[in-house]
């Protein structure tokens, strides 16, 4: 009983190791075909995507801060009886 269960476990591990070995060898073969200029192109794409994402995020935060500031200024000006006009340009 124990020997049978051990044989099943060994068979499953062996099958899993075969799949891992095939995946690693396939990945190595693909990476071996990638030249330095290909890596530069790929890293450029990722760098651009990261830059755009960070720029969007911080611009959004800036816009939110400016909107909160305008809201605060308008409330304070209304309290003090002052008219505030913002130039949207």
Secondary structure as the mmCIF struct_conf table of DSSP 4:
data_model
#
loop_
_struct_conf.conf_type_id
_struct_conf.id
_struct_conf.beg_label_comp_id
_struct_conf.beg_label_asym_id
_struct_conf.beg_label_seq_id
_struct_conf.end_label_comp_id
_struct_conf.end_label_asym_id
_struct_conf.end_label_seq_id
HELX_RH_AL_P HELX_RH_AL_P1 UNK A 2 UNK A 33
HELX_RH_AL_P HELX_RH_AL_P2 UNK A 36 UNK A 80
TURN_TY1_P TURN_TY1_P1 UNK A 81 UNK A 81
#
